Amino acid sequence: MLRILTAGESHGPSLVGILEGMPAGLALNREKIVAQMSRRQAGLGRGGRMKIETDRVEILSGLRFGVTLGTPIAMRVANLDWENWKDRMDPWSGREDDPVRIPRPGHADLAGAVKYGHTDIRNVLERASARETAMRVAIGAVLRQMLEPFGVWIGSHVIRIHRASAETTFRDLLELKKPEAEMEILKRAGLAETSDLRCADTAAAEEMRSAVREAAEKGDTVGGAFEAAALNVPTGLGSHVMWDRRLDGRIAAAVMSIPAVKSVEIGIGADAAGRLGSEVHDAIVPGDDCPARSTNRAGGIEGGISNGQPILVRAVMKPIPTLKKPLPSVRLDTGSPTDAHHERSDVCAVPSAAVVAEAMLAMTLAEAFMERYGGDTFDQMRRRFDEIR
């Protein structure tokens, strides 16, 4: 089975990750990893940090001549900004001349400081920073390459920023039959890649740009919503037999773990609350090899198990809590009221969060793949896939 660990602080020397359980014999493409890292850094609304960092993944172990060995894959992403933070973030020496005492509303600052007994909030915010998601994308980029030979495709697009919403979404396609829905998903995801906001709707994207720019002028931030999809996922991933094995629960937890994400829906999601049962469930109809479904309102998962339909996920991201015009807060050392601490940050990171969600979806599906088809070598995994399918 797969095990995944990440470590590192936002302004520390580097981010590191360990991916254990990858089968031996899988050839990896370095450029595909580079491409995913670049996608995470792009997008209107990103802050000054993106002008400093050019994320590159260094693989330290588990790979020889571009092929997995079956041993743990250790990865490193250097923080180029570390040079400016050595005195304050060195693991062994140095000191903080200006410790952070004022928590930011909406961030992990106050809760983390109370939980771990820190008087300097930097001990919390460095790890709570969304900078940590760079390593998630790196790991996801490797796992996507394990899924691709089985035909699995993963993509996303932004459907809302602040009050500006796209006219067309993946959810609109849930009433279509599988082939038509898949073609439309690929089309819209492809258009999203040409947009600086990862939005396939040109008119909506322009409204979104205006919202981001207006928020920046005001010293404020904006959130939004995105959708992620996985196509060609085989039937049978996940299980109904125990709560923590349900695929939809695992996907929801993975996407919800992305900083600032506040809600996750699969299929028609919250819309089910206002529909009758006959308007929610997908009728089962005859298919070529096995029974099929005329619609996909379940979003590709029934009873915690993938059903062969496209997996569709929608998530909402709140505005980033670091504001140039800070909200009221309180000093932890004196208890006196003051404005919240300001740390360099983005105005909008919804497009980047969508890319991170793809990585989390890849991680979750890869874990489920290994549970169902796993072997010590990739060839064993292929044979098992062919036998079970």
N, C-alpha and C positions, 0 to 999 in steps of 0.2 A: 504494500500500500504506500501511497505517497505521504510524505511529511514535509511541511514547509515552515521555515523559520526566517524571520527578518530581524535585523538589528541596525542601530545607527541613529545618530542625532542629526537634526537639520543642518547645524553648522559644525558638526564633528568632522573627522578626517574623511569618512566615507559611510555609505550604506552597504550592508552586507546581507547576503541571503544564502540559505542552504536548502536545496531541493533533494530530498532523499527518497529513493524508491523508483527512479526512472529506469526503465528497462535498458539493457545493453543493446548496442547495435543500431541506434537511431542516429542518422546523420542530421546534424543541425546546420542551418544556414545563418551565418553571422549577420548578413544584411537584413534579414527579416527581424532580427532582434533590434538592430539599429533603427529600423523603420518604426517599430512600435515605440521606442523611447522618444523618437522625434515627434511622433503624434501626440504624446502626452504633454510635451512642452509647448506645443503650438496653440494658437487661439487668441482672439481679441480679448483683452481684459486681464491677461497675465501680467504679473508684476515685474519689478526690476531683477529679481533673482534669475529669471529666464534669460536675461542678457549676459549673466555671468556664467551659468552652467551650460555645458554641452554634454549631456549625459551619454556616457559610453560604458558598456558593460564589459568588465574583465572577468573571464571565467578562470578560476584558480584551480579547480579540480573536477574530476568526473568526466573529462572530455579528453580524447587524444585523437589528433588529426581530424577533428571535427565530428567525431563519432562518440556517442555516450558509452561509458564503460560499465554501467550498472552500479557504480559507486556514487556517493553523494556529490552533487554538483554544487560547488561553492562559487558564489558570484560577488563581485564588488563593483560599486559605482562610486567613483571619487567625487567628493564635494569640492569643487574648485574654490568656493568661497571660504574654505577652511583657512587659507592663508591669511585672511583678514580677521579670523576669530581664534587664532592659536592661543593667545593670552587668556581668553575667557573660556575656552572649551577643551584645553589640553587634558588628557586623562590623568596626568600625574602632577603637573605643576601649573603655575599661574594663579591668578585670582580675578574675581569679578569686581571691577571698580564701581560698577553701577548695577547692583543686583535688582532684579525685577520684583517689586513689592506690590504692584497694583494689578489685580486680575482683570481680564477682559470678559465682559458678559458674553455668553454663548460659546466660550472656549473651555477647554479642559483645565484652565489655569487654577481656579479656586478649588474645584472638587479634587483635582490632582494634588494640590499643595496640602489640603487637609488629609487626604488619604495617606500620602507618603511622608507627611511631617516636614515638608520642605518650607524653608523661609525665603528662598530665592526661587521664584516661579519659573526661571529659566530651566530649572531641572525638570519641569513638566512640559513646557511649551516646545522644547527642542525635539522631543519624541512625538508629541501630539501633533506636530506640524504635518501638513499634507505632503511635505517633502518625502516622507516615508513611503508614499505610494509609488515612487520611482522604482523601488526594488520590486514591488508587487507587479508592475508592468514588465520588468525584466524577467521575472519568473513566469509570468503569464505568456510572454513571448516564446519561451522555451516549450511550455506545455501546449501552446497552440500548434507547434510543429509535431507534437505527438498525436494530436487529434486530426490534423489535416490529411494524412494518408487514408483515414477512414471517411473522408468526405465532409467532415464537420467544418462549417464556416461560421465565424463570429463577427458581428459588426454592430454599429450603433449610429444614432443620430440625435441631435438636440431638437426638442419640440417646443421648448418654451424658455424664455429668459425674461424675468420680471413679468410684465403684463403682455408681452408680445408672444403670440403662439402661432405655430405652424398650422396651416390648413389641413395637411395630410400627415398621418402618423401610421406607425406599424399597426396600431390597434384598429385602424380603419379596415385593415386587411383580414381581420379575424373571421369575417363572414365569407371570405373567398375560399375556394378549394385550394388544396396544397400547392399544385404547380403554379397557379396564377399568383398566389400570395408570395411564394418564394421569389418569383421573378420581380415582383414589385419591391420586396424588401431589398434585394440586391441592387435594384435601380436607385432607390432612395438613399441607401447607404453609400453608393458610389457618388451620387451628387453631393452628399454631405462632405465627402473628402475634399471637394473643391472649394469649400466654404471656410472662411476664417472662424466661423462660429459652429461649424459642423452641422449646419442646418440645410436640408435639401430644398426648402421653400425660399426662393429668392426674395419675395416680397416680405415675408416674415423676418428673414435674416436682416434686412435693412432696418426694420423696426427694432430688432434686438440690438443692433449696433448702436442705434440712437439711445436705447436704454442704458447700455454699458457706458457710453460716453457721458451721458447726463449724470449718472451715478459717480463717475470719476471726477467730474467737475465739482460735485457737491461733497466730495470726500466720503462717499458712501459706497456700498456694495450691492450687488444683485445676485439672486439665485435663479433657479429655473428647474427644468425637467428634461430628462432624456430617456430614450428607449434603447435597449440592447436586444439582439436576437441571435439565436443559434440555429442553423439549418442543418439538415441531414443527421440529426441526432437519432440514434437507433432506439427502438422501443426497449424498455427494460432497465434503464438506468435508475438508481434509487430503489426504494422499497416502501411498502405500506406497513411492514411488520413492526417497526419501532419509530417513535417520533423523530429521533435524531438521524434516521436514515432516509427520511422523506426528501426527495430531490428539491421540491419547491421550497421547503423550509431551509435547506442548506444554501440554495441560491439567494433567498431573501436575506439570510444572515450575512452572507459574503458581500452582497451589494450594500446592505445597511452599514457594514463596517467601514465603508469609505467615509472619510471625514466630511461632515456637513450634510450627508444624506439623511433625510428624516422620514421617508416613506418608500416602500417598495411594493409593487403590484405585479402579478403575473396574469397573463391573458386579459380578460376584461376588467380584472381587479375590482376597484370600488364601484364600478358601474353595475356590478351584480346586485348591489343592495336595492336598486330601483327596478329590477326586472322580475318577471315570473320565472319559475323553474324552466318552463318550456322555452324561454327566451335566453336561458343561460347555458344549458347543457348541449353538447354536440351530438347530434343523431349519428348512430352507427349505420353505415351503408355498405353494400358489397364492394369489394376492391379486387385488384388484379391477383394478388397473392394472399391477402388476408383482409378481414373487415377494415374499412376506412371510415373517415368522418367527413361530413359535408361542410363543417365549419371548424373553427379552432378557438372558440371562446375560452377554453381551458388554458390556452397558451402553451400547449405542448406537454402538459403534465396533468395526470389524473391519479388520485390516490397516492401521491408522492412518487409516482413512477412516470418516466418519459413514455409518451404514447406514439412516437414517430412523427408527430407534427412539429412545425417550427416552435421553438421555445421563445416566448416573447416576454420581456421584463421592462417595466417602467419604474423610474425612480425620480424623486423630488429632492433637490439640493437646496438647502437654505442659503441665504446670503452669508458670505464669509464674515466671521465676527470681528476681525480686525478692521477698525474704521479710522480714517485719517481725522475725522471729527468724532472723537471717542464718546461713548456713552458714559453716564455716571458710574463710579465704582468706589471702592474703599481701600485705603492702604492697609495691608495686613499687619505691618509693624506698629501702627499707631491707632488704627480704627477710624481715622478721619476720612471724610468724603473727599473725592477728587475725581478727575477724569481718568478713564481706563488707560492702561499702557498701550502704546502704539508700536507694533512690529511691522517691518516691511511685509507687504502682502499683495494679493491680487484684488482686482475689482470684481472679476467674474471668472470662475474656474469650471463652469458647467461643461464646456467642450472637453476639457481635460478629464473631468470626473467620468464622462461617458467612456473614454478610453480605458480608464482604470476599471470601470465596470466590466468591460470586455475581458480584461485580465482576470477579474474575480470569477467571471462566468467560465473562462477557460480553466481556472484552477478547480472549480467545483465539478465541471464535467470530466476533467482529466482524472480526478479522484474517483468518480463514479465509474469511469471507463476501466480504471485499474481494478476496481472491485469486481467488475463483471468479466473482464477479458484479460486481466493482468497475467504476466509471466515474467521470468527473469530476463528474457530477451525480447526484442521487438518482433522477431519472427514468430516466437511463441504466441505473442499477443495477436498478431495477424491471423494465425491459424485458428486460435480460439474464437476470434471475432467471426471468421468465416463459418466455423462449425455451429456456433450459437445462432447466428443470424439466419 
